[in-house]
């Protein structure tokens, strides 16, 4: 078993989708259960990190997620912060990144958002509606300057299988990451994952033989071990 981490080691995990407001009640968003990031926050706590979980608007009817959230809220080394839109998440990252030794961006950030938020509740009309959308900035790349010096930052990439590796390696470079977990589109919203970890040193790591899935909880425990590697530990030489 690995030596314990120094008390000050702090991990930041983002999880869940963003909702981009159209008006006071409507939004555009994407699908994400938040399950992978929540499991990862629990696994990093078990590794000894002070862990901040930044959680988006996940659906609350998932009983096992509610249980995990309760356990995280009660844990003395855990903090749970909530965000809704990509604007909220960007502000949260700018506040939290300077303190984080390890960052895992598992949040599914919307790619587009309404260019202007309408005031109040838009009246329904039978004649349709055209929305102007603007691109959401790449949060990992655009907040790069806020990272703590020496922080290890990891991302996730959900991609069609035929371009999984190529896209993941491109994002690793473009977003200036220590590593990226690539998983095929089929595992979105699923209880299990077929993830591959690509590290900046060119090494490739898998939790299971090619083509086999593991539960997100098992994958999280495996990933937490890999992510903590290379961080200074008490008693390590
Ligand atoms: N991400 C981000 N900001 C965005 C979109 C994504 O920081 N606006 C992060 C995600 O949290 C994830 C990683 O970047 O860790 C890869 O996300 P993905 O959606 O696969 O990549 P995109 O940059 O959006 O590229 P594309 O949609 O073109 O594949």
py3Dmol code that shows the C-alpha trace and the ligand (Angstrom):
import py3Dmol

protein = """\
ATOM      1  CA  UNK A   1       0.000   0.000   0.000  1.00  0.00           C
ATOM      2  CA  UNK A   2       1.254   3.501  -0.879  1.00  0.00           C
ATOM      3  CA  UNK A   3       2.477   5.887   1.846  1.00  0.00           C
ATOM      4  CA  UNK A   4      -0.071   8.546   2.913  1.00  0.00           C
ATOM      5  CA  UNK A   5      -0.252  11.903   1.125  1.00  0.00           C
ATOM      6  CA  UNK A   6       0.787  15.069   2.993  1.00  0.00           C
ATOM      7  CA  UNK A   7      -2.277  16.813   4.574  1.00  0.00           C
ATOM      8  CA  UNK A   8      -2.081  19.726   2.219  1.00  0.00           C
ATOM      9  CA  UNK A   9      -2.668  17.686  -0.960  1.00  0.00           C
ATOM     10  CA  UNK A  10      -5.884  18.986  -2.462  1.00  0.00           C
ATOM     11  CA  UNK A  11      -7.861  17.494  -5.327  1.00  0.00           C
ATOM     12  CA  UNK A  12     -10.533  19.245  -7.374  1.00  0.00           C
ATOM     13  CA  UNK A  13     -12.985  17.088  -9.340  1.00  0.00           C
ATOM     14  CA  UNK A  14     -15.680  18.553 -11.597  1.00  0.00           C
ATOM     15  CA  UNK A  15     -18.669  16.379 -12.503  1.00  0.00           C
ATOM     16  CA  UNK A  16     -22.052  16.490 -14.186  1.00  0.00           C
ATOM     17  CA  UNK A  17     -23.445  18.621 -17.018  1.00  0.00           C
ATOM     18  CA  UNK A  18     -23.843  22.373 -17.418  1.00  0.00           C
ATOM     19  CA  UNK A  19     -27.204  24.042 -18.107  1.00  0.00           C
ATOM     20  CA  UNK A  20     -27.045  27.150 -20.273  1.00  0.00           C
ATOM     21  CA  UNK A  21     -29.995  29.475 -19.640  1.00  0.00           C
ATOM     22  CA  UNK A  22     -32.316  30.654 -22.433  1.00  0.00           C
ATOM     23  CA  UNK A  23     -34.558  32.609 -20.032  1.00  0.00           C
ATOM     24  CA  UNK A  24     -35.510  32.380 -16.342  1.00  0.00           C
ATOM     25  CA  UNK A  25     -36.864  28.831 -16.679  1.00  0.00           C
ATOM     26  CA  UNK A  26     -35.451  27.249 -19.842  1.00  0.00           C
ATOM     27  CA  UNK A  27     -32.003  26.031 -20.752  1.00  0.00           C
ATOM     28  CA  UNK A  28     -29.961  24.122 -23.307  1.00  0.00           C
ATOM     29  CA  UNK A  29     -27.704  21.462 -21.902  1.00  0.00           C
ATOM     30  CA  UNK A  30     -26.223  18.051 -22.352  1.00  0.00           C
ATOM     31  CA  UNK A  31     -26.557  14.631 -20.791  1.00  0.00           C
ATOM     32  CA  UNK A  32     -24.263  13.560 -17.964  1.00  0.00           C
ATOM     33  CA  UNK A  33     -25.095  11.506 -14.880  1.00  0.00           C
ATOM     34  CA  UNK A  34     -22.140  12.844 -12.846  1.00  0.00           C
ATOM     35  CA  UNK A  35     -21.557   9.293 -11.663  1.00  0.00           C
ATOM     36  CA  UNK A  36     -17.931   9.020 -12.828  1.00  0.00           C
ATOM     37  CA  UNK A  37     -16.817  12.263 -11.160  1.00  0.00           C
ATOM     38  CA  UNK A  38     -18.656  11.521  -7.905  1.00  0.00           C
ATOM     39  CA  UNK A  39     -17.069   8.041  -7.738  1.00  0.00           C
ATOM     40  CA  UNK A  40     -13.700   9.612  -8.423  1.00  0.00           C
ATOM     41  CA  UNK A  41     -14.139  12.169  -5.624  1.00  0.00           C
ATOM     42  CA  UNK A  42     -14.862   9.281  -3.238  1.00  0.00           C
ATOM     43  CA  UNK A  43     -11.816   7.338  -4.472  1.00  0.00           C
ATOM     44  CA  UNK A  44      -9.525  10.366  -4.062  1.00  0.00           C
ATOM     45  CA  UNK A  45     -10.818  10.868  -0.511  1.00  0.00           C
ATOM     46  CA  UNK A  46      -9.914   7.241   0.174  1.00  0.00           C
ATOM     47  CA  UNK A  47      -6.416   8.052  -1.142  1.00  0.00           C
ATOM     48  CA  UNK A  48      -6.092  10.766   1.539  1.00  0.00           C
ATOM     49  CA  UNK A  49      -6.722  13.925  -0.528  1.00  0.00           C
ATOM     50  CA  UNK A  50      -8.671  16.925   0.688  1.00  0.00           C
ATOM     51  CA  UNK A  51     -11.248  16.733  -2.056  1.00  0.00           C
ATOM     52  CA  UNK A  52     -13.419  19.435  -3.573  1.00  0.00           C
ATOM     53  CA  UNK A  53     -16.242  18.065  -5.730  1.00  0.00           C
ATOM     54  CA  UNK A  54     -17.714  20.686  -8.060  1.00  0.00           C
ATOM     55  CA  UNK A  55     -21.029  19.224  -9.171  1.00  0.00           C
ATOM     56  CA  UNK A  56     -23.358  20.410 -11.914  1.00  0.00           C
ATOM     57  CA  UNK A  57     -27.153  19.989 -12.133  1.00  0.00           C
ATOM     58  CA  UNK A  58     -27.369  16.168 -12.070  1.00  0.00           C
ATOM     59  CA  UNK A  59     -30.736  14.406 -11.907  1.00  0.00           C
ATOM     60  CA  UNK A  60     -31.476  13.788  -8.251  1.00  0.00           C
ATOM     61  CA  UNK A  61     -33.598  10.660  -8.668  1.00  0.00           C
ATOM     62  CA  UNK A  62     -30.543   8.377  -8.778  1.00  0.00           C
ATOM     63  CA  UNK A  63     -30.608   6.835  -5.259  1.00  0.00           C
ATOM     64  CA  UNK A  64     -26.982   5.644  -5.269  1.00  0.00           C
ATOM     65  CA  UNK A  65     -25.801   9.127  -6.207  1.00  0.00           C
ATOM     66  CA  UNK A  66     -27.831  10.633  -3.360  1.00  0.00           C
ATOM     67  CA  UNK A  67     -26.135   8.217  -0.957  1.00  0.00           C
ATOM     68  CA  UNK A  68     -22.687   9.121  -2.262  1.00  0.00           C
ATOM     69  CA  UNK A  69     -23.508  12.822  -1.974  1.00  0.00           C
ATOM     70  CA  UNK A  70     -24.596  12.403   1.635  1.00  0.00           C
ATOM     71  CA  UNK A  71     -21.391  10.522   2.451  1.00  0.00           C
ATOM     72  CA  UNK A  72     -19.286  13.212   0.738  1.00  0.00           C
ATOM     73  CA  UNK A  73     -21.083  16.052   2.552  1.00  0.00           C
ATOM     74  CA  UNK A  74     -20.447  14.333   5.911  1.00  0.00           C
ATOM     75  CA  UNK A  75     -16.758  13.632   5.213  1.00  0.00           C
ATOM     76  CA  UNK A  76     -14.364  15.941   7.104  1.00  0.00           C
ATOM     77  CA  UNK A  77     -11.933  16.167   4.160  1.00  0.00           C
ATOM     78  CA  UNK A  78     -14.590  16.798   1.471  1.00  0.00           C
ATOM     79  CA  UNK A  79     -16.231  19.975   0.187  1.00  0.00           C
ATOM     80  CA  UNK A  80     -19.128  19.903  -2.286  1.00  0.00           C
ATOM     81  CA  UNK A  81     -19.657  22.999  -4.450  1.00  0.00           C
ATOM     82  CA  UNK A  82     -22.458  23.361  -6.987  1.00  0.00           C
ATOM     83  CA  UNK A  83     -22.481  25.030 -10.426  1.00  0.00           C
ATOM     84  CA  UNK A  84     -25.190  25.344 -13.037  1.00  0.00           C
ATOM     85  CA  UNK A  85     -23.914  27.072 -16.185  1.00  0.00           C
ATOM     86  CA  UNK A  86     -20.539  27.176 -17.932  1.00  0.00           C
ATOM     87  CA  UNK A  87     -20.184  30.761 -16.595  1.00  0.00           C
ATOM     88  CA  UNK A  88     -20.584  29.438 -13.013  1.00  0.00           C
ATOM     89  CA  UNK A  89     -18.105  26.644 -13.656  1.00  0.00           C
ATOM     90  CA  UNK A  90     -15.540  29.022 -15.119  1.00  0.00           C
ATOM     91  CA  UNK A  91     -15.800  31.305 -12.049  1.00  0.00           C
ATOM     92  CA  UNK A  92     -15.535  28.274  -9.745  1.00  0.00           C
ATOM     93  CA  UNK A  93     -12.425  27.036 -11.560  1.00  0.00           C
ATOM     94  CA  UNK A  94     -10.779  30.454 -11.303  1.00  0.00           C
ATOM     95  CA  UNK A  95     -11.374  30.405  -7.516  1.00  0.00           C
ATOM     96  CA  UNK A  96     -10.351  26.798  -6.876  1.00  0.00           C
ATOM     97  CA  UNK A  97      -7.536  26.085  -9.358  1.00  0.00           C
ATOM     98  CA  UNK A  98      -4.861  28.112  -7.532  1.00  0.00           C
ATOM     99  CA  UNK A  99      -5.235  25.767  -4.524  1.00  0.00           C
ATOM    100  CA  UNK A 100      -5.503  22.392  -6.265  1.00  0.00           C
ATOM    101  CA  UNK A 101      -2.566  19.955  -6.550  1.00  0.00           C
ATOM    102  CA  UNK A 102      -4.615  17.517  -8.626  1.00  0.00           C
ATOM    103  CA  UNK A 103      -7.474  18.470 -10.940  1.00  0.00           C
ATOM    104  CA  UNK A 104      -9.817  16.109 -12.765  1.00  0.00           C
ATOM    105  CA  UNK A 105     -12.234  17.754 -15.144  1.00  0.00           C
ATOM    106  CA  UNK A 106     -14.949  15.137 -15.592  1.00  0.00           C
ATOM    107  CA  UNK A 107     -17.719  17.732 -16.124  1.00  0.00           C
ATOM    108  CA  UNK A 108     -19.559  17.576 -19.446  1.00  0.00           C
ATOM    109  CA  UNK A 109     -19.401  21.248 -20.412  1.00  0.00           C
ATOM    110  CA  UNK A 110     -21.951  22.370 -23.026  1.00  0.00           C
ATOM    111  CA  UNK A 111     -20.288  23.346 -26.299  1.00  0.00           C
ATOM    112  CA  UNK A 112     -22.776  26.138 -27.102  1.00  0.00           C
ATOM    113  CA  UNK A 113     -24.853  28.572 -25.039  1.00  0.00           C
ATOM    114  CA  UNK A 114     -27.461  31.237 -25.892  1.00  0.00           C
ATOM    115  CA  UNK A 115     -25.627  34.423 -26.847  1.00  0.00           C
ATOM    116  CA  UNK A 116     -28.070  36.451 -24.685  1.00  0.00           C
ATOM    117  CA  UNK A 117     -30.230  35.342 -21.752  1.00  0.00           C
ATOM    118  CA  UNK A 118     -33.820  36.591 -22.106  1.00  0.00           C
ATOM    119  CA  UNK A 119     -35.306  38.285 -19.076  1.00  0.00           C
ATOM    120  CA  UNK A 120     -38.238  36.635 -17.304  1.00  0.00           C
ATOM    121  CA  UNK A 121     -40.137  33.783 -18.944  1.00  0.00           C
ATOM    122  CA  UNK A 122     -40.456  33.907 -22.705  1.00  0.00           C
ATOM    123  CA  UNK A 123     -44.093  33.597 -23.812  1.00  0.00           C
ATOM    124  CA  UNK A 124     -44.817  30.534 -25.912  1.00  0.00           C
ATOM    125  CA  UNK A 125     -45.742  31.271 -29.504  1.00  0.00           C
ATOM    126  CA  UNK A 126     -46.901  28.899 -32.201  1.00  0.00           C
ATOM    127  CA  UNK A 127     -44.490  30.374 -34.742  1.00  0.00           C
ATOM    128  CA  UNK A 128     -41.262  28.813 -33.480  1.00  0.00           C
ATOM    129  CA  UNK A 129     -38.139  30.397 -32.092  1.00  0.00           C
ATOM    130  CA  UNK A 130     -34.634  30.904 -33.418  1.00  0.00           C
ATOM    131  CA  UNK A 131     -31.908  31.037 -30.801  1.00  0.00           C
ATOM    132  CA  UNK A 132     -28.487  32.489 -31.412  1.00  0.00           C
ATOM    133  CA  UNK A 133     -25.849  30.303 -29.750  1.00  0.00           C
ATOM    134  CA  UNK A 134     -22.248  31.217 -29.044  1.00  0.00           C
ATOM    135  CA  UNK A 135     -19.384  28.802 -28.434  1.00  0.00           C
ATOM    136  CA  UNK A 136     -18.468  28.093 -24.815  1.00  0.00           C
ATOM    137  CA  UNK A 137     -14.764  28.721 -24.280  1.00  0.00           C
ATOM    138  CA  UNK A 138     -12.558  25.703 -23.593  1.00  0.00           C
ATOM    139  CA  UNK A 139     -12.478  26.022 -19.802  1.00  0.00           C
ATOM    140  CA  UNK A 140      -9.467  23.753 -19.254  1.00  0.00           C
ATOM    141  CA  UNK A 141      -7.397  25.702 -21.753  1.00  0.00           C
ATOM    142  CA  UNK A 142      -8.640  29.208 -20.905  1.00  0.00           C
ATOM    143  CA  UNK A 143      -8.069  28.829 -17.133  1.00  0.00           C
ATOM    144  CA  UNK A 144      -4.580  27.381 -17.602  1.00  0.00           C
ATOM    145  CA  UNK A 145      -2.991  30.514 -16.115  1.00  0.00           C
ATOM    146  CA  UNK A 146      -4.853  30.005 -12.804  1.00  0.00           C
ATOM    147  CA  UNK A 147      -3.371  26.552 -12.132  1.00  0.00           C
ATOM    148  CA  UNK A 148      -1.165  26.048  -9.087  1.00  0.00           C
ATOM    149  CA  UNK A 149       2.459  25.644 -10.233  1.00  0.00           C
ATOM    150  CA  UNK A 150       3.211  21.911 -10.535  1.00  0.00           C
ATOM    151  CA  UNK A 151      -0.475  20.910 -10.425  1.00  0.00           C
ATOM    152  CA  UNK A 152      -1.374  17.735 -12.301  1.00  0.00           C
ATOM    153  CA  UNK A 153      -4.447  18.356 -14.439  1.00  0.00           C
ATOM    154  CA  UNK A 154      -6.460  15.586 -16.120  1.00  0.00           C
ATOM    155  CA  UNK A 155      -9.395  15.676 -18.521  1.00  0.00           C
ATOM    156  CA  UNK A 156     -11.935  13.260 -19.957  1.00  0.00           C
ATOM    157  CA  UNK A 157     -12.733  12.750 -23.623  1.00  0.00           C
ATOM    158  CA  UNK A 158     -15.939  11.113 -24.798  1.00  0.00           C
ATOM    159  CA  UNK A 159     -15.511  10.197 -28.443  1.00  0.00           C
ATOM    160  CA  UNK A 160     -16.799   7.861 -31.136  1.00  0.00           C
ATOM    161  CA  UNK A 161     -14.631   4.728 -31.041  1.00  0.00           C
ATOM    162  CA  UNK A 162     -13.088   5.249 -34.509  1.00  0.00           C
ATOM    163  CA  UNK A 163     -11.386   8.516 -33.499  1.00  0.00           C
ATOM    164  CA  UNK A 164     -10.999   7.904 -29.750  1.00  0.00           C
ATOM    165  CA  UNK A 165      -7.210   7.819 -29.528  1.00  0.00           C
ATOM    166  CA  UNK A 166      -6.499  10.538 -32.096  1.00  0.00           C
ATOM    167  CA  UNK A 167      -8.927  13.004 -30.479  1.00  0.00           C
ATOM    168  CA  UNK A 168      -7.790  12.192 -26.941  1.00  0.00           C
ATOM    169  CA  UNK A 169      -4.134  12.799 -27.808  1.00  0.00           C
ATOM    170  CA  UNK A 170      -5.034  16.043 -29.557  1.00  0.00           C
ATOM    171  CA  UNK A 171      -6.947  17.261 -26.445  1.00  0.00           C
ATOM    172  CA  UNK A 172      -4.097  16.210 -24.153  1.00  0.00           C
ATOM    173  CA  UNK A 173      -1.828  18.613 -26.033  1.00  0.00           C
ATOM    174  CA  UNK A 174      -4.316  21.407 -26.719  1.00  0.00           C
ATOM    175  CA  UNK A 175      -5.583  21.609 -23.124  1.00  0.00           C
ATOM    176  CA  UNK A 176      -2.081  21.224 -21.626  1.00  0.00           C
ATOM    177  CA  UNK A 177      -2.930  18.173 -19.499  1.00  0.00           C
ATOM    178  CA  UNK A 178      -0.889  15.619 -17.544  1.00  0.00           C
ATOM    179  CA  UNK A 179      -3.235  12.947 -18.870  1.00  0.00           C
ATOM    180  CA  UNK A 180      -6.630  12.270 -20.385  1.00  0.00           C
ATOM    181  CA  UNK A 181      -9.155   9.470 -19.935  1.00  0.00           C
ATOM    182  CA  UNK A 182     -10.716   8.509 -23.248  1.00  0.00           C
ATOM    183  CA  UNK A 183     -13.950   6.590 -23.281  1.00  0.00           C
ATOM    184  CA  UNK A 184     -16.196   5.614 -26.163  1.00  0.00           C
ATOM    185  CA  UNK A 185     -19.496   7.443 -26.655  1.00  0.00           C
ATOM    186  CA  UNK A 186     -21.399   4.240 -25.805  1.00  0.00           C
ATOM    187  CA  UNK A 187     -20.526   4.597 -22.090  1.00  0.00           C
ATOM    188  CA  UNK A 188     -22.356   7.938 -21.708  1.00  0.00           C
ATOM    189  CA  UNK A 189     -24.998   7.638 -18.951  1.00  0.00           C
ATOM    190  CA  UNK A 190     -24.024   3.942 -18.489  1.00  0.00           C
ATOM    191  CA  UNK A 191     -23.114   2.419 -15.101  1.00  0.00           C
ATOM    192  CA  UNK A 192     -19.835   1.120 -16.530  1.00  0.00           C
ATOM    193  CA  UNK A 193     -16.940   2.447 -18.563  1.00  0.00           C
ATOM    194  CA  UNK A 194     -14.295   1.287 -21.023  1.00  0.00           C
ATOM    195  CA  UNK A 195     -11.723   3.951 -20.239  1.00  0.00           C
ATOM    196  CA  UNK A 196      -8.112   4.299 -21.352  1.00  0.00           C
ATOM    197  CA  UNK A 197      -5.708   6.704 -19.658  1.00  0.00           C
ATOM    198  CA  UNK A 198      -3.235   8.445 -21.974  1.00  0.00           C
ATOM    199  CA  UNK A 199      -0.402  10.170 -20.115  1.00  0.00           C
ATOM    200  CA  UNK A 200       1.765  13.033 -21.321  1.00  0.00           C
ATOM    201  CA  UNK A 201       4.864  10.780 -21.196  1.00  0.00           C
ATOM    202  CA  UNK A 202       3.317   8.698 -24.005  1.00  0.00           C
ATOM    203  CA  UNK A 203       2.289   5.755 -21.799  1.00  0.00           C
ATOM    204  CA  UNK A 204      -1.163   4.206 -22.137  1.00  0.00           C
ATOM    205  CA  UNK A 205      -2.992   2.501 -19.242  1.00  0.00           C
ATOM    206  CA  UNK A 206      -6.193   0.456 -19.137  1.00  0.00           C
ATOM    207  CA  UNK A 207      -8.208  -0.801 -16.175  1.00  0.00           C
ATOM    208  CA  UNK A 208      -9.386  -3.886 -18.062  1.00  0.00           C
ATOM    209  CA  UNK A 209      -8.433  -5.894 -21.179  1.00  0.00           C
ATOM    210  CA  UNK A 210      -9.388  -4.208 -24.480  1.00  0.00           C
ATOM    211  CA  UNK A 211     -13.123  -4.235 -25.145  1.00  0.00           C
ATOM    212  CA  UNK A 212     -14.109  -5.005 -21.534  1.00  0.00           C
ATOM    213  CA  UNK A 213     -16.018  -2.612 -19.318  1.00  0.00           C
ATOM    214  CA  UNK A 214     -15.732  -2.103 -15.548  1.00  0.00           C
ATOM    215  CA  UNK A 215     -18.153  -0.320 -13.223  1.00  0.00           C
ATOM    216  CA  UNK A 216     -17.517   3.426 -12.881  1.00  0.00           C
ATOM    217  CA  UNK A 217     -16.810   2.863  -9.169  1.00  0.00           C
ATOM    218  CA  UNK A 218     -14.098   0.257  -9.881  1.00  0.00           C
ATOM    219  CA  UNK A 219     -12.664   2.397 -12.627  1.00  0.00           C
ATOM    220  CA  UNK A 220     -12.572   5.385 -10.231  1.00  0.00           C
ATOM    221  CA  UNK A 221     -10.570   3.425  -7.627  1.00  0.00           C
ATOM    222  CA  UNK A 222      -8.122   2.269 -10.338  1.00  0.00           C
ATOM    223  CA  UNK A 223      -7.844   5.802 -11.762  1.00  0.00           C
ATOM    224  CA  UNK A 224      -7.317   7.419  -8.334  1.00  0.00           C
ATOM    225  CA  UNK A 225      -4.280   5.144  -7.846  1.00  0.00           C
ATOM    226  CA  UNK A 226      -2.827   6.189 -11.214  1.00  0.00           C
ATOM    227  CA  UNK A 227      -3.539   9.904 -10.661  1.00  0.00           C
ATOM    228  CA  UNK A 228      -1.897   9.982  -7.236  1.00  0.00           C
ATOM    229  CA  UNK A 229       1.277   8.456  -8.703  1.00  0.00           C
ATOM    230  CA  UNK A 230       4.033  11.023  -8.951  1.00  0.00           C
ATOM    231  CA  UNK A 231       2.674  13.232  -6.156  1.00  0.00           C
ATOM    232  CA  UNK A 232       4.927  13.590  -3.096  1.00  0.00           C
ATOM    233  CA  UNK A 233       4.006  11.284  -0.197  1.00  0.00           C
ATOM    234  CA  UNK A 234       4.922  11.256   3.474  1.00  0.00           C
ATOM    235  CA  UNK A 235       7.753   8.812   3.962  1.00  0.00           C
ATOM    236  CA  UNK A 236       8.517   8.630   0.238  1.00  0.00           C
ATOM    237  CA  UNK A 237      12.159   9.008  -0.728  1.00  0.00           C
TER     238      UNK A 237
END
"""
ligand_1 = """\
29
LIG
N -13.958 20.886 -21.502
C -13.690 22.168 -21.072
N -14.364 23.225 -21.653
C -15.241 23.026 -22.644
C -15.494 21.710 -23.104
C -14.830 20.663 -22.518
O -12.879 22.353 -20.171
N -15.880 24.066 -23.171
C -13.221 19.760 -20.872
C -14.094 18.603 -20.429
O -14.479 18.744 -19.076
C -13.173 17.405 -20.610
C -12.293 17.819 -21.780
O -12.360 19.249 -21.852
O -12.326 17.176 -19.511
C -12.709 17.237 -23.099
O -14.077 17.531 -23.333
P -14.745 17.247 -24.736
O -16.181 17.644 -24.703
O -14.403 15.833 -25.147
O -13.853 18.207 -25.649
P -14.123 19.541 -26.426
O -12.964 20.444 -26.141
O -15.486 20.071 -26.166
O -13.954 19.068 -27.913
P -15.044 18.436 -28.937
O -16.412 18.642 -28.370
O -14.789 19.175 -30.185
O -14.682 16.996 -29.047
"""
view = py3Dmol.view(width=600, height=400)
view.addModel(protein, "pdb")
view.setStyle({"model": 0}, {"cartoon": {"style": "trace"}})
view.addModel(ligand_1, "xyz")
view.setStyle({"model": 1}, {"stick": {}})
view.zoomTo()
view.show()
